[in-house]
Amino acid sequence: MRTTLMFSQLISEGDSENRKDQPGQMGDALPAADPGSGRTAEFLAAGEHHACALLDNDRIKCWGENSEGELGIGDTHNRGEARNEMGDFMPYVDLGTFQSLRPCMRRPS
C-alpha cells in the first residue's frame, strides 16, 4: 500500500507548504508519507491537523501538529514540517509493554 495522506498544511516533505489551494496539487501529485525503511502502513487515522499509521510491524507512527501531545510520543514538537522528521527519524508511539492494537483491528473485507 502506498501511504498517501496529506491535507491542508499537514504534509510529509519536511515543510509546511499548503498543497491544496492550486490546481494539480491533489491526488497523485501529493507526496507520500514515509513510514520508515521497509515499512508500509496498513491502517491510517487522521485528525484535523495530525495523522497516525498502524504499520506492518504492528507499531504506530504519528505526524502533524503536536502542540498538546496529541501524537502520543512524549513531547509537544510538531512532526513533518522540517527535514529529518519523517521516515526513520519519526519515533514510534509507545503503547507500553505487551500492548498492541492488533487484536482490535480488523482488515476490511
Residue pairs with C-beta under 8 A, 6 or more apart in sequence:
1 40
1 41
1 42
2 32
3 32
3 33
3 34
3 35
3 40
3 41
3 44
3 53
4 30
4 31
4 32
4 33
5 33
5 44
5 46
5 51
5 53
6 12
6 19
6 30
6 31
6 33
7 20
7 46
8 18
8 20
8 48
8 49
9 16
9 17
9 18
9 49
9 81
10 49
10 50
10 51
10 63
10 64
10 65
10 80
11 17
11 19
11 30
11 31
11 80
11 81
12 31
12 32
12 33
12 34
12 63
12 80
12 86
13 31
14 80
14 81
14 82
14 83
14 84
14 85
14 86
15 81
15 82
16 81
19 25
19 26
19 29
19 30
19 31
20 26
33 41
33 51
33 53
33 63
33 80
33 86
34 86
34 87
34 90
35 41
35 53
35 55
35 61
35 87
35 90
36 55
36 61
36 87
36 88
36 90
37 87
37 88
39 55
39 56
39 57
40 55
40 56
41 53
41 54
41 55
41 56
42 53
42 54
42 55
42 56
42 105
42 107
43 53
43 54
43 105
44 51
44 52
44 53
44 54
45 51
45 52
45 53
46 52
47 64
47 70
49 64
49 65
50 62
50 63
50 64
50 65
50 66
50 70
50 71
51 62
51 63
51 64
52 60
52 61
52 62
52 63
52 71
52 72
52 93
53 60
53 61
53 62
54 60
54 101
54 105
55 61
58 100
58 101
58 102
59 92
59 93
60 72
60 92
60 93
60 95
60 101
61 90
61 91
61 92
61 93
62 70
62 71
62 72
62 73
62 79
62 93
63 71
63 79
63 80
63 85
63 86
63 90
64 71
64 78
64 79
64 80
65 78
66 73
66 75
66 76
66 77
66 78
66 79
67 76
67 78
68 76
69 75
69 76
71 79
71 93
72 93
72 94
73 79
73 91
73 92
73 93
73 94
74 91
74 94
79 85
79 86
79 90
80 86
80 90
95 101
